[in-house]
């Protein structure tokens, strides 16, 4: 069995050690107050939170899979009109923070709250993760297998379920895992929509009574739910398969009379996910334009762009090392490293932030309240985002090219950097873009850990909304959506490139 290069081992192990810091913090809190933690876990309230959280995760995961997979297949594999336009719209909700989307609906529909509201907003906010993951996989598989299945007598739906979906199943399940963990850790939208889940209860325990032991006990339940979800995903994901590049142009499936129904469905999803939130933001912006503070706006813009760019580059490097170890070398330790990297993704950002405050103040004071401490928090929170985007292209890089390279005398480790990484680079770039996009929208950890002189669009927006000054918050929200839309369009570049290669 080949061993990964030492540089990959060092980078991957460093990322994993940083990722488990919040778990160590939880362990310390539980050890100090075991009796209170046990009493908290045995309360009926904890069982209620478990039911609410589990129901929301299952509902959002299922609906995001349905919506995201349908958008990906319709825009890359069918004859639906304006496919390129709908592909762009499908990725745009990534640019809208879930709490901004929730505020948009609340401003238009008084009383919009509870389970249904949370399910709708989070489904619209997370389905692009599935759309992008499945689209990236569909781009890499040849339609020849679909055509062979059709010649053997299978109908369109049978080809979709028996041939197409199994080929993209690893990408789809990895994306759904990301959706599930996003829902587990979401705070902003759920707090605004007043639906009780573990994240809201944890935040209230910290902010209301400063009871860190009870909050740590609830966070432990979240961690166990995360590990259970990861186990199910690993069990049912299936194996990654290397796919040779398709020859010639990819063929679309003729929808016939169903084409207009598909267009209507895609348009309806776009109205709910993009149209309604953007209409609210524009209305707020018109009201708040007279009191706009331009220097404050530009300072927040620079803070957001700087943090997002730096974090995207650094985290994608760590994620690439872990993906190479876990997927390309397939060692048991590499698989454990990947699992640990995912494990803390569902912890609320407030827990990650407080864990780093504790370690920074007591162990590493030289980076406390610096940009690097904030980047470490982003690494812990968003490393799985990069892994979800990077693992598939690394796994799908043809192994035959490695064999050819080594047969020509190139060492195995050098082949990795000369052959595999250049092929997977578009996916690595997508992972960096996804991280940058997520960092732009992140709020709780940024509020806790940012240097005092650093402001971002998200923090300025939250400060205004806390005072219910929606018209003052509107310019920051609108600019945040515009800036976040740039990496969202980059992430969707592969889908638009694939559409140009499709012929009827």
Buried (B, 14 or more C-beta within 10 A) or exposed (E): EEEBBEEBBEBBBEBBEBBBBBBEBBEEBBEEBEEBBEBBBEEEEBEEBBEBBBEBBEBBBEBBBEBBBBBBBBBBBBBBEEBBBBBBBBBBBBBBBBBBBBBBBBBEEEEBBEBEBBBBBBBBBBBBBBBBBBBBBBBBBBBEBBEEBBEEEBEBEEBBEEBBBEBBBBBBBBBBBBBBBBBBBBBBBBBBBEBBBBBBBBBBBBEEEEBBBBBBBBBBBBBEBBBEBBEBBBEEBBEBEEBEEBEEEBBBBEBEEBBEEBBEBBBEBBEBBBBBBBBBBEBBBEEBEEEBEEEEBEBBBBBBBEBBBBBBEBBBBBBBBBBBBBBBBEBEBBBEBBBBBBBBBBBBBBBBBBBBBBBBEEEBEEBBBBBBBBBBBBBBBBBBBBBBBBBBBBBBBBEEBBEEBBEEEBEEBEBBEBBBBEBBEBBBBBBBBBBBBBBBBBBBBBBBBBEEEBBBBBBBBBBBBEEEBBBBBBBBBBBBBEBBBBBBBBBBBBBBEBBEEBEE
